[in-house]
Amino acid sequence: MKVRLYLSLIAITIFSLSGFCQTDKLPRKNVDGKEFYIYTVDKSEGFYALFRKFGTSQSDIIKYNPEAKNGLKQSQTILIPIDDSTENTSRNEVSTNQQEKNNQERVFEVNSGNKFFNHTVKRGETLYAIALMYQIPIKDITDANPGTEQGIREGAILKIPQSYQTGKVPEPVSSQDKPKADTNEQFIFHTIESGETLYSVSKKYNTEIESILLNNPGISPSHFNIGTVLRIIPGIKKAVEKATKTEYTAYKVQKNETLYSIARHFNISVDDIIACNPGLKSIKKDQIINIPKTVQYIVPEKALTNDEIDRIYNRLYKCDKKEAVNVAVILPFMLNNKPDSKSNLYIDYYQGLLMAVDSLKRKGTSVNLYVYDSEGSDATVRSILNKKEMSAIDMIIAPEQDSQIEIIADYALKHNINVVNSFSLKSNEVTHNAKIFQTNIPHSYLYAEASNRFIKKFRNKEIVFLNSKEEGSSSKEFSKILKDDLNKEKITYKELNFDSELKVNALDDMLNQCSNVIFVPTSGSRTMLSKIMAPLVTFSNDHSDMDISLFGYPEWITYTNEQLNNYHKLNTFIFSRFYANVTDNDYKDFNSKYHYWYNQNMVNAYPLYAVLGFDTGLYFLEALRKYGHNFGNKTHNMHSKALQTDFQFERINNWSGFINKSFYFVNFTPAYNIVKIKN
């Protein structure tokens, strides 16, 4: 069964009266001599809905309402420019020119083949993440892709149902994940195909290239990759350009007619008739004369060149060096309460950030910090965002609470402010808000990237998984991913299962023919580590001729003090988002300065919050100084020299924010060195 989506062409489509807003009831406002309607955005209304009401394009709305650049919000008050296409129009007032009739309606057939679009699964993506990305229930994806309920693999092509075709508001992924106001605009999702360009896609959906770029900040003429997905608001093309020309009709003079009577009949002047009939001085019955007629026609649209599209892109995402950087820090310092361990961590983070500010000021960067205590309260955060100085803020460092990140993210998207999420791994704002920078790589991406790096580095070793039957399955996510990847690469591995104790003789029996081994426990728990460490050290001592390594988990960093000697004996590699090497000279210098500044030691935590604040400050403040508000599209040019946390940001999709995909392999070598491996 075919479903039709009617995409109306601005200024040439015949609308019914019910399709227009009753503009006579709207208040008006004159701004610099131009008339506007004052309009309040309804729930779930987007640019397409306003175009249907007023015939006003997205680009024109944004022109007079710059705050609408990143989407419309319920109850937002905007100005709608009044012109000929905005006033109520009846059917009898619309031109019936044949050329316009042929272009009145553009129909897209949405049949069983394209009620869906294709999504290619990226490394680390989960069904939950994809469902959040497109604001649809997981069940809709699994119903369209039988078997995916058992899991998805990198490179798999999923059919994702279009929600636009039914005109419904997408269902939330769960009761906790409700669609945001800026995601209710009923986008059509389009998968880029071979040979397509920004211009051809804009023509297909009768929309502006500028609109596609606004709604997909991850694309440009030079970054338009086959297989990636765009979100598009269709049918918001600017009014077509029209021109006039003169045509001539042959007319046979009737009995008793005069030039004057003929001119009145055709609503033209006698001079108009004489001008197109050279030498005509008088007329007689049955004489053939030319009658001029002014007709309107649509000027053919000229395809934009890549250079012209680049100019649009550079205007939308202009990068300028900033003389002064304005940053708001909104954290739960809990200054009106008795200090606790958590608030002390945020104070430590802030103190490290201050040291980064000082470092940049010494290099000539002017930084203005606005620091607020969120008090752990949503209401306090809203109150902070209403402060006058927030209008000049370039970046907000957000607290850990997800509800407060959501409040800040919505505000930041509306006001084009970057948001740094340094603390929460659970917030989903990054999946659909282009202004979010999540500095902690999410678990699924971390495990996928760690598995990929493991295979590149250790594929020639004998890989042995150590599995304690007493460990729960919930802690085995990484080892499952790694085994799947090894199987896909056709790399063999061994598994040794044990109960409460790992036996050295079991290792001897399994590995008596091996010379190069790496052990991978299937759990990172302290209990698992205590079960395997002594037997592995004994096995290593008994086989000094064997090249032995141990691979461990991020939480093992917190056990370093008690296990440091054993880590070195077993040539241990630990994958982790964070690592500060206390023997590193740069770290020693920072630690010394911290103690000098604050006359105290850093709070002992994992990660070290003072160092996290310092690393974050150096990276983002330098990015703002160098590229301004839109530094996100320049992250590939930015390199960090961090003490504890490096940054390598990538978008999840073409309209999302950024996640930090940087992490380390920390190698405790038998020579008692500690090597931090980035790549």
C-alpha positions as CSV (number, residue, x, y, z in Angstrom):
1,M,0.0,0.0,0.0
2,K,1.4,3.4,-1.0
3,V,1.3,6.4,1.3
4,R,1.7,9.9,-0.2
5,L,3.6,12.7,1.3
6,Y,2.6,16.0,-0.3
7,L,5.5,18.4,-0.3
8,S,4.2,21.8,-1.2
9,L,6.2,24.3,-3.3
10,I,6.2,27.7,-1.7
11,A,4.3,30.4,-3.5
12,I,3.1,28.2,-6.3
13,T,0.9,25.6,-4.5
14,I,-2.8,26.1,-4.2
15,F,-3.6,25.9,-0.5
16,S,-7.1,25.5,0.9
17,L,-8.1,28.2,3.3
18,S,-7.9,25.8,6.2
19,G,-4.2,25.4,5.6
20,F,-3.5,28.9,6.6
21,C,-3.2,30.5,10.0
22,Q,-6.0,33.0,10.7
23,T,-3.5,35.9,10.5
24,D,-6.2,38.6,11.1
25,K,-6.3,37.5,14.8
26,L,-2.5,37.8,15.3
27,P,-0.9,40.9,16.8
28,R,1.5,42.8,14.6
29,K,4.7,44.7,15.2
30,N,6.7,47.1,13.1
31,V,10.5,46.8,13.2
32,D,12.5,49.3,11.2
33,G,9.7,49.9,8.8
34,K,8.9,46.2,8.2
35,E,5.7,44.5,9.4
36,F,5.7,41.3,11.4
37,Y,3.2,39.0,13.0
38,I,3.9,38.1,16.6
39,Y,3.5,34.4,16.9
40,T,3.8,31.9,19.8
41,V,5.1,28.5,18.8
42,D,2.7,25.6,19.6
43,K,3.6,22.2,21.0
44,S,5.5,20.0,18.4
45,E,5.5,22.9,15.8
46,G,8.6,23.0,13.6
47,F,9.7,25.1,10.6
48,Y,7.7,23.0,8.2
49,A,4.5,23.6,10.2
50,L,5.1,27.3,10.2
51,F,5.7,27.2,6.5
52,R,2.4,25.5,6.0
53,K,0.7,28.3,8.1
54,F,2.5,31.3,6.8
55,G,4.4,30.3,3.6
56,T,7.6,31.6,5.4
57,S,10.8,29.6,4.9
58,Q,13.1,28.3,7.6
59,S,15.9,30.7,6.5
60,D,13.5,33.7,6.7
61,I,12.3,32.8,10.2
62,I,15.9,32.4,11.4
63,K,16.9,35.7,9.6
64,Y,14.5,37.6,11.9
65,N,14.7,35.3,14.9
66,P,18.4,34.3,15.3
67,E,17.7,32.4,18.4
68,A,15.7,29.9,16.3
69,K,18.9,28.7,14.5
70,N,19.0,25.5,16.6
71,G,15.3,24.8,16.5
72,L,12.0,26.0,17.8
73,K,10.6,25.5,21.3
74,Q,7.1,25.3,22.6
75,S,5.8,28.7,23.8
76,Q,8.7,30.6,22.1
77,T,7.6,34.0,20.7
78,I,8.9,34.8,17.2
79,L,8.4,37.3,14.5
80,I,6.9,36.2,11.1
81,P,7.6,38.7,8.3
82,I,4.5,39.9,6.5
83,D,4.6,39.9,2.7
84,D,2.3,38.9,-0.2
85,S,2.8,35.2,0.5
86,T,2.1,35.6,4.2
87,E,-1.4,37.2,4.0
88,N,-4.4,34.9,3.8
89,T,-5.0,33.8,0.2
90,S,-8.2,32.3,-1.3
91,R,-8.3,29.9,-4.1
92,N,-9.6,32.5,-6.5
93,E,-6.6,34.8,-5.8
94,V,-4.0,32.2,-6.8
95,S,-2.6,32.3,-10.3
96,T,-3.8,29.6,-12.6
97,N,-0.9,30.0,-15.0
98,Q,-0.3,26.7,-16.8
99,Q,3.4,26.5,-15.7
100,E,2.4,27.0,-12.1
101,K,-0.3,24.3,-12.4
102,N,2.3,21.9,-13.6
103,N,4.4,22.7,-10.5
104,Q,1.6,23.1,-7.9
105,E,2.3,19.8,-6.1
106,R,5.3,17.6,-5.7
107,V,4.4,14.1,-4.6
108,F,6.8,11.6,-3.0
109,E,5.7,8.0,-3.1
110,V,6.5,6.2,0.1
111,N,6.0,2.5,-0.6
112,S,7.1,-0.6,1.2
113,G,10.6,0.0,-0.1
114,N,11.2,3.4,1.4
115,K,9.0,3.5,4.5
116,F,12.4,2.8,6.0
117,F,15.9,4.2,5.7
118,N,19.2,2.4,6.2
119,H,21.5,2.8,9.2
120,T,24.9,1.3,9.1
121,V,26.0,0.1,12.5
122,K,29.2,1.8,13.8
123,R,31.7,0.2,16.1
124,G,30.4,0.5,19.7
125,E,26.8,1.3,18.8
126,T,24.0,-0.5,20.6
127,L,20.3,-0.9,19.8
128,Y,19.5,1.4,22.7
129,A,21.9,4.1,21.4
130,I,20.3,3.9,17.9
131,A,16.8,4.0,19.3
132,L,17.7,7.2,21.1
133,M,19.4,8.6,18.0
134,Y,16.1,8.4,16.0
135,Q,13.7,8.8,19.0
136,I,11.9,5.5,18.3
137,P,11.3,2.4,20.5
138,I,13.8,-0.4,20.3
139,K,11.0,-2.7,19.4
140,D,10.4,-0.8,16.1
141,I,14.0,-1.6,15.2
142,T,13.9,-5.3,16.2
143,D,10.5,-5.8,14.4
144,A,12.0,-4.4,11.2
145,N,15.2,-6.4,11.6
146,P,14.5,-9.9,12.9
147,G,17.3,-11.4,14.9
148,T,18.7,-8.1,16.1
149,E,17.2,-8.6,19.5
150,Q,20.1,-11.0,20.0
151,G,22.6,-8.2,19.3
152,I,24.0,-6.2,16.4
153,R,27.4,-6.1,14.7
154,E,29.6,-3.4,13.3
155,G,28.8,-2.9,9.6
156,A,25.3,-4.4,9.7
157,I,22.7,-2.4,7.8
158,L,19.5,-1.9,9.7
159,K,16.2,-0.8,8.3
160,I,14.9,2.0,10.5
161,P,11.2,3.0,10.1
162,Q,10.4,6.6,9.1
163,S,8.2,8.2,11.7
164,Y,7.5,11.2,9.4
165,Q,5.3,9.2,7.0
166,T,2.5,8.8,9.5
167,G,2.8,12.3,10.9
168,K,3.0,11.0,14.4
169,V,5.2,12.2,17.2
170,P,7.8,9.5,17.9
171,E,7.2,7.4,20.9
172,P,9.8,7.7,23.7
173,V,12.4,5.0,24.0
174,S,11.3,4.5,27.6
175,S,9.3,6.4,30.2
176,Q,12.5,8.1,31.2
177,D,13.6,9.1,27.7
178,K,10.9,11.4,26.4
179,P,11.4,13.2,23.1
180,K,12.7,16.7,23.4
181,A,10.9,19.8,22.0
182,D,13.6,20.2,19.3
183,T,13.2,16.6,18.2
184,N,9.4,16.8,17.5
185,E,9.8,18.5,14.2
186,Q,9.1,15.3,12.2
187,F,12.2,15.0,10.2
188,I,12.5,12.7,7.2
189,F,15.7,10.7,7.6
190,H,17.7,10.2,4.4
191,T,20.6,7.8,3.8
192,I,23.2,9.3,1.5
193,E,23.6,7.3,-1.7
194,S,26.3,7.1,-4.3
195,G,26.3,10.1,-6.6
196,E,24.2,12.3,-4.4
197,T,25.2,15.8,-3.5
198,L,23.9,18.4,-1.0
199,Y,22.2,20.1,-4.0
200,S,20.5,17.0,-5.3
201,V,19.2,16.0,-1.9
202,S,17.8,19.5,-1.4
203,K,16.0,19.2,-4.7
204,K,14.6,15.8,-3.8
205,Y,13.0,17.1,-0.7
206,N,12.2,20.6,-1.9
207,T,14.2,22.2,0.9
208,E,17.0,24.6,1.3
209,I,20.7,23.6,1.5
210,E,21.0,26.0,4.4
211,S,18.3,24.0,6.2
212,I,20.1,20.7,5.7
213,L,23.4,22.2,6.9
214,L,21.7,23.7,10.0
215,N,20.0,20.4,10.9
216,N,23.2,18.4,10.2
217,P,26.2,20.3,11.5
218,G,28.3,17.2,10.9
219,I,28.2,17.5,7.1
220,S,29.7,19.9,4.5
221,P,30.4,19.6,0.8
222,S,33.8,18.0,1.6
223,H,32.2,15.7,4.3
224,F,29.2,14.1,2.7
225,N,29.8,10.4,3.1
226,I,27.8,7.6,1.4
227,G,25.8,5.5,3.9
228,T,25.5,8.2,6.6
229,V,22.1,9.6,7.5
230,L,20.7,13.1,7.3
231,R,17.7,14.5,9.0
232,I,15.6,16.8,6.8
233,I,12.7,19.1,7.2
234,P,11.0,18.8,3.7
235,G,9.0,21.4,1.8
236,I,10.5,24.6,3.2
237,K,12.0,26.0,0.0
238,K,12.2,29.7,-0.4
239,A,9.6,31.3,-2.7
240,V,10.6,30.6,-6.3
241,E,11.9,33.5,-8.3
242,K,9.5,34.9,-10.9
243,A,9.9,37.2,-13.8
244,T,7.6,38.7,-16.5
245,K,7.8,38.7,-20.3
246,T,5.6,40.0,-23.1
247,E,3.8,37.5,-25.4
248,Y,1.6,38.4,-28.4
249,T,-1.8,37.0,-29.5
250,A,-3.2,37.4,-33.0
251,Y,-6.6,39.1,-32.9
252,K,-9.2,39.6,-35.7
253,V,-10.9,43.0,-35.6
254,Q,-14.7,42.8,-35.3
255,K,-17.3,45.1,-36.9
256,N,-17.4,48.6,-35.4
257,E,-14.4,48.0,-33.1
258,T,-11.8,50.8,-32.6
259,L,-8.3,50.8,-31.1
260,Y,-9.7,52.3,-28.0
261,S,-12.5,49.7,-27.5
262,I,-10.0,46.8,-28.2
263,A,-7.6,48.3,-25.7
264,R,-10.3,48.5,-23.0
265,H,-11.4,44.9,-23.7
266,F,-7.9,43.6,-23.1
267,N,-7.1,46.1,-20.2
268,I,-4.2,47.6,-22.1
269,S,-3.5,51.0,-23.6
270,V,-3.8,52.1,-27.3
271,D,-0.1,52.8,-27.2
272,D,0.6,49.2,-26.2
273,I,-1.3,48.0,-29.3
274,I,0.5,50.4,-31.6
275,A,3.9,49.5,-30.1
276,C,3.5,45.8,-31.2
277,N,2.0,46.6,-34.6
278,P,4.5,48.9,-36.4
279,G,2.9,51.4,-38.8
280,L,-0.6,50.8,-37.5
281,K,-2.7,54.0,-37.8
282,S,-6.2,52.7,-38.2
283,I,-8.1,49.4,-38.3
284,K,-10.9,47.8,-40.2
285,K,-13.1,44.7,-39.9
286,D,-11.4,41.3,-40.2
287,Q,-7.9,42.9,-39.9
288,I,-5.4,40.8,-37.9
289,I,-3.5,42.7,-35.3
290,N,-1.1,41.7,-32.4
291,I,-2.4,42.1,-28.8
292,P,0.4,42.2,-26.2
293,K,0.1,40.2,-22.9
294,T,2.4,40.3,-19.9
295,V,2.9,36.8,-18.5
296,Q,4.7,35.7,-15.4
297,Y,7.1,32.7,-15.4
298,I,9.3,30.9,-13.0
299,V,13.0,31.5,-13.4
300,P,14.8,28.2,-13.6
301,E,16.8,27.5,-10.5
302,K,20.6,27.5,-10.9
303,A,22.5,24.7,-9.2
304,L,24.9,25.9,-6.4
305,T,28.5,25.2,-6.8
306,N,30.6,23.6,-4.0
307,D,32.3,27.0,-3.5
308,E,28.9,28.6,-3.0
309,I,27.8,25.9,-0.6
310,D,31.1,26.3,1.2
311,R,30.3,30.0,1.7
312,I,26.9,29.1,3.2
313,Y,28.6,26.6,5.5
314,N,31.3,29.0,6.6
315,R,28.7,31.6,7.3
316,L,26.7,29.2,9.5
317,Y,29.7,27.8,11.3
318,K,32.1,30.7,11.2
319,C,35.3,30.2,13.2
320,D,36.9,33.3,14.7
321,K,39.7,33.8,17.2
322,K,38.3,35.3,20.4
323,E,40.0,38.1,22.3
324,A,38.2,37.0,25.5
325,V,36.7,33.7,26.5
326,N,33.6,33.6,28.8
327,V,33.0,30.3,30.6
328,A,30.3,29.4,33.2
329,V,31.1,26.7,35.7
330,I,27.9,25.3,37.2
331,L,28.8,22.6,39.8
332,P,27.3,21.4,43.1
333,F,29.8,22.9,45.4
334,M,27.1,22.8,48.2
335,L,28.6,25.9,49.8
336,N,25.5,26.3,52.1
337,N,25.8,22.8,53.4
338,K,28.4,20.9,55.3
339,P,31.1,19.9,52.8
340,D,31.1,16.2,51.9
341,S,33.4,14.0,49.8
342,K,31.5,14.7,46.6
343,S,31.4,18.5,46.9
344,N,35.1,18.4,47.7
345,L,35.8,16.6,44.4
346,Y,34.0,19.5,42.5
347,I,36.0,22.1,44.4
348,D,39.2,20.2,43.5
349,Y,38.1,20.1,39.8
350,Y,37.5,23.9,39.9
351,Q,40.9,24.5,41.5
352,G,42.6,22.5,38.7
353,L,40.5,24.5,36.2
354,L,41.8,27.8,37.7
355,M,45.4,26.5,37.2
356,A,44.6,26.0,33.5
357,V,43.1,29.5,33.2
358,D,46.4,30.9,34.7
359,S,48.5,28.9,32.2
360,L,46.5,30.3,29.3
361,K,46.5,33.9,30.7
362,R,50.3,33.7,30.8
363,K,50.2,33.0,27.1
364,G,48.0,36.0,26.4
365,T,44.5,34.4,26.5
366,S,41.9,36.4,28.4
367,V,39.5,34.2,30.3
368,N,36.4,35.3,32.3
369,L,35.1,32.6,34.6
370,Y,31.5,32.8,36.0
371,V,31.3,30.3,38.8
372,Y,27.9,29.1,40.3
373,D,26.9,26.7,42.9
374,S,24.1,24.5,41.4
375,E,23.3,23.3,44.9
376,G,22.2,20.0,43.3
377,S,18.9,21.6,42.4
378,D,17.1,21.9,39.0
379,A,15.5,25.1,40.2
380,T,18.8,26.7,41.0
381,V,20.2,25.7,37.6
382,R,17.2,27.4,35.9
383,S,17.7,30.5,38.0
384,I,21.4,30.6,37.0
385,L,20.6,30.4,33.3
386,N,18.3,33.4,33.7
387,K,21.1,35.6,34.8
388,K,21.9,38.5,32.5
389,E,25.6,37.5,32.0
390,M,24.7,34.1,30.6
391,S,23.9,35.8,27.2
392,A,27.6,36.3,26.7
393,I,28.8,32.8,27.7
394,D,30.8,30.8,25.2
395,M,30.9,27.5,27.2
396,I,29.2,25.9,30.2
397,I,30.8,23.2,32.4
398,A,27.8,21.2,33.5
399,P,27.2,19.2,36.7
400,E,26.8,15.5,36.9
401,Q,23.0,15.2,37.5
402,D,21.3,14.2,34.2
403,S,18.2,16.3,34.8
404,Q,20.4,19.4,35.1
405,I,22.5,18.5,32.1
406,E,19.2,18.3,30.1
407,I,18.1,21.8,31.3
408,I,21.5,23.3,30.5
409,A,21.7,21.4,27.1
410,D,18.3,22.8,26.0
411,Y,19.3,26.3,26.9
412,A,22.7,26.0,25.2
413,L,21.2,24.7,22.0
414,K,18.9,27.6,21.8
415,H,21.7,30.2,22.5
416,N,24.5,28.5,20.6
417,I,26.6,27.7,23.8
418,N,28.9,24.8,24.0
419,V,28.4,22.4,27.0
420,V,31.1,20.2,28.5
421,N,29.9,17.1,30.3
422,S,32.9,15.8,32.2
423,F,31.1,13.7,34.8
424,S,28.0,11.8,33.6
425,L,28.1,8.7,31.4
426,K,24.3,8.2,31.6
427,S,23.1,11.5,30.0
428,N,21.6,10.9,26.5
429,E,21.8,14.6,25.4
430,V,24.9,14.0,23.3
431,T,22.9,11.8,20.9
432,H,20.8,14.7,19.5
433,N,22.3,18.0,20.8
434,A,25.1,19.3,18.6
435,K,26.5,21.5,21.4
436,I,27.4,18.7,23.9
437,F,30.9,17.5,24.4
438,Q,31.0,14.4,26.5
439,T,34.6,13.9,27.7
440,N,34.1,10.3,29.0
441,I,33.9,7.7,26.3
442,P,30.7,5.6,26.9
443,H,31.2,2.0,27.9
444,S,30.0,0.5,24.7
445,Y,32.4,2.6,22.6
446,L,35.2,2.1,25.1
447,Y,34.9,-1.7,25.0
448,A,34.6,-1.8,21.2
449,E,37.7,0.4,20.7
450,A,39.7,-1.4,23.4
451,S,38.9,-4.7,21.7
452,N,40.0,-3.4,18.3
453,R,43.2,-2.0,19.8
454,F,43.8,-5.3,21.7
455,I,43.6,-7.3,18.4
456,K,46.0,-5.0,16.6
457,K,48.6,-5.2,19.4
458,F,48.3,-8.8,20.6
459,R,47.0,-10.8,17.7
460,N,50.2,-12.9,17.5
461,K,50.1,-13.9,21.1
462,E,48.4,-17.0,22.6
463,I,45.3,-15.4,24.1
464,V,43.9,-17.1,27.2
465,F,40.6,-16.1,28.8
466,L,40.4,-16.8,32.6
467,N,36.9,-17.4,33.6
468,S,35.8,-17.8,37.2
469,K,32.5,-19.7,37.5
470,E,31.7,-17.7,40.7
471,E,31.8,-14.3,38.8
472,G,28.4,-13.0,37.5
473,S,27.8,-12.6,33.8
474,S,27.1,-8.9,34.2
475,S,30.8,-8.2,34.4
476,K,31.8,-10.0,31.2
477,E,30.6,-7.5,28.6
478,F,34.1,-6.6,27.4
479,S,35.3,-10.2,27.1
480,K,32.2,-11.1,25.1
481,I,33.0,-8.3,22.6
482,L,36.6,-9.3,22.4
483,K,35.7,-13.0,21.7
484,D,33.3,-11.9,19.0
485,D,35.9,-9.8,17.4
486,L,38.5,-12.5,17.6
487,N,36.1,-15.0,16.0
488,K,35.4,-12.5,13.2
489,E,39.1,-12.1,12.6
490,K,39.5,-15.9,12.7
491,I,42.0,-15.6,15.6
492,T,42.1,-18.6,17.9
493,Y,42.0,-18.3,21.7
494,K,41.9,-20.6,24.7
495,E,39.6,-20.5,27.7
496,L,40.4,-21.8,31.2
497,N,37.5,-22.1,33.6
498,F,38.0,-22.4,37.3
499,D,36.0,-22.4,40.5
500,S,37.3,-20.6,43.6
501,E,41.0,-20.9,42.9
502,L,43.1,-20.8,39.7
503,K,45.5,-23.8,39.7
504,V,49.1,-23.3,38.5
505,N,49.2,-26.9,37.2
506,A,46.1,-26.2,35.0
507,L,48.1,-23.4,33.4
508,D,51.1,-25.7,32.9
509,D,48.9,-28.3,31.2
510,M,47.3,-25.8,28.9
511,L,50.3,-23.8,27.9
512,N,53.2,-26.3,27.9
513,Q,53.8,-25.7,24.2
514,C,53.4,-21.9,24.3
515,S,56.1,-19.2,24.4
516,N,54.1,-15.9,24.1
517,V,51.0,-15.6,26.1
518,I,48.5,-12.9,27.3
519,F,46.0,-13.6,29.9
520,V,42.6,-11.9,29.8
521,P,40.3,-12.4,32.9
522,T,36.6,-12.2,32.0
523,S,35.9,-9.9,35.0
524,G,37.6,-6.8,36.3
525,S,36.5,-7.2,39.9
526,R,38.8,-7.0,42.9
527,T,37.8,-10.6,43.8
528,M,38.8,-11.9,40.4
529,L,42.1,-10.1,40.5
530,S,42.9,-11.6,44.0
531,K,42.1,-15.1,42.6
532,I,44.4,-14.9,39.6
533,M,47.3,-12.7,40.7
534,A,49.3,-15.1,42.9
535,P,49.0,-18.2,40.6
536,L,50.0,-16.1,37.5
537,V,53.0,-14.6,39.3
538,T,54.0,-18.2,40.3
539,F,53.5,-19.4,36.8
540,S,55.6,-16.5,35.4
541,N,58.4,-17.2,37.9
542,D,58.4,-20.9,36.8
543,H,58.5,-20.0,33.1
544,S,61.1,-17.3,32.9
545,D,61.7,-18.2,29.2
546,M,58.1,-17.4,28.4
547,D,56.9,-14.0,27.3
548,I,53.9,-13.4,29.6
549,S,51.5,-10.5,29.7
550,L,48.3,-9.7,31.6
551,F,45.4,-7.6,30.3
552,G,43.2,-5.7,32.8
553,Y,40.3,-3.4,33.3
554,P,39.9,0.3,34.1
555,E,39.1,-0.4,37.7
556,W,42.4,-2.0,38.2
557,I,44.0,1.4,38.2
558,T,42.5,1.9,41.6
559,Y,44.3,-1.2,42.9
560,T,47.7,0.0,41.8
561,N,49.1,0.7,45.3
562,E,48.4,-2.9,46.4
563,Q,49.3,-4.6,43.1
564,L,52.0,-2.4,41.6
565,N,54.8,-5.0,41.9
566,N,52.7,-7.8,40.5
567,Y,51.6,-5.6,37.6
568,H,55.2,-5.1,36.6
569,K,56.1,-8.7,37.0
570,L,53.3,-9.8,34.7
571,N,53.9,-7.0,32.1
572,T,50.3,-5.8,32.7
573,F,48.3,-3.7,30.2
574,I,45.2,-1.9,31.5
575,F,42.8,0.0,29.3
576,S,41.5,3.1,30.9
577,R,40.0,6.5,30.1
578,F,42.2,8.1,32.7
579,Y,45.8,7.7,33.9
580,A,48.1,10.2,35.6
581,N,51.6,8.9,35.9
582,V,52.9,10.2,39.2
583,T,56.5,9.7,38.1
584,D,56.0,11.9,35.0
585,N,57.8,15.3,35.3
586,D,54.8,17.3,34.0
587,Y,52.7,15.7,36.6
588,K,55.2,16.4,39.4
589,D,55.3,20.0,38.3
590,F,51.5,20.3,38.4
591,N,51.3,18.6,41.8
592,S,54.0,21.0,43.2
593,K,52.1,24.0,41.8
594,Y,48.8,22.8,43.2
595,H,50.3,22.4,46.7
596,Y,51.9,25.9,46.3
597,W,48.6,27.5,45.3
598,Y,46.3,25.8,47.7
599,N,48.6,24.6,50.6
600,Q,47.0,21.2,50.4
601,N,47.2,17.9,48.6
602,M,44.8,16.9,45.8
603,V,41.8,14.8,46.8
604,N,42.8,11.2,46.2
605,A,40.3,9.8,43.8
606,Y,40.0,8.1,40.5
607,P,40.2,10.1,38.3
608,L,42.1,12.9,40.1
609,Y,39.5,15.7,39.8
610,A,42.0,18.5,40.0
611,V,44.0,17.1,37.1
612,L,40.7,16.5,35.2
613,G,39.8,20.2,35.7
614,F,43.3,21.2,34.5
615,D,43.2,19.0,31.4
616,T,39.7,20.0,30.5
617,G,40.4,23.7,30.9
618,L,43.6,23.6,28.8
619,Y,41.9,21.8,25.9
620,F,38.5,23.7,25.7
621,L,39.8,27.2,26.6
622,E,42.4,26.9,23.9
623,A,39.8,25.7,21.4
624,L,37.5,28.6,22.2
625,R,40.4,31.1,21.9
626,K,41.6,29.7,18.5
627,Y,38.3,28.9,16.8
628,G,35.4,30.6,18.7
629,H,32.0,29.2,19.3
630,N,32.1,26.7,16.4
631,F,35.3,25.0,17.4
632,G,33.5,21.6,17.3
633,N,34.0,21.4,13.6
634,K,37.7,21.9,14.1
635,T,38.4,19.1,16.6
636,H,40.3,17.2,14.0
637,N,42.9,20.0,14.0
638,M,43.2,20.1,17.8
639,H,45.7,18.1,19.8
640,S,46.0,17.8,23.6
641,K,49.0,17.3,25.8
642,A,47.1,16.1,28.9
643,L,48.3,14.8,32.2
644,Q,45.5,12.4,32.8
645,T,42.8,12.6,30.1
646,D,43.4,13.1,26.3
647,F,40.7,14.3,23.9
648,Q,39.8,12.9,20.5
649,F,36.2,14.0,19.8
650,E,33.9,12.5,17.2
651,R,30.2,13.0,16.4
652,I,27.9,10.1,16.9
653,N,25.9,11.1,13.8
654,N,25.5,14.2,11.6
655,W,23.3,16.1,14.1
656,S,24.7,14.9,17.4
657,G,27.2,16.3,19.9
658,F,30.7,14.9,20.4
659,I,32.0,12.0,22.4
660,N,35.7,11.7,23.5
661,K,37.0,8.4,22.0
662,S,40.5,8.8,23.5
663,F,41.7,6.2,26.1
664,Y,45.0,4.6,27.1
665,F,46.6,1.2,27.3
666,V,48.7,1.7,30.5
667,N,51.7,-0.7,30.4
668,F,53.5,-1.7,33.7
669,T,56.7,-3.1,32.2
670,P,59.0,-5.7,33.8
671,A,61.7,-3.0,33.7
672,Y,59.5,-1.1,36.2
673,N,58.5,1.7,33.8
674,I,55.0,2.9,33.3
675,V,54.1,3.6,29.6
676,K,50.9,5.4,28.7
677,I,50.0,4.3,25.1
678,K,47.5,6.5,23.3
679,N,47.2,4.7,20.0
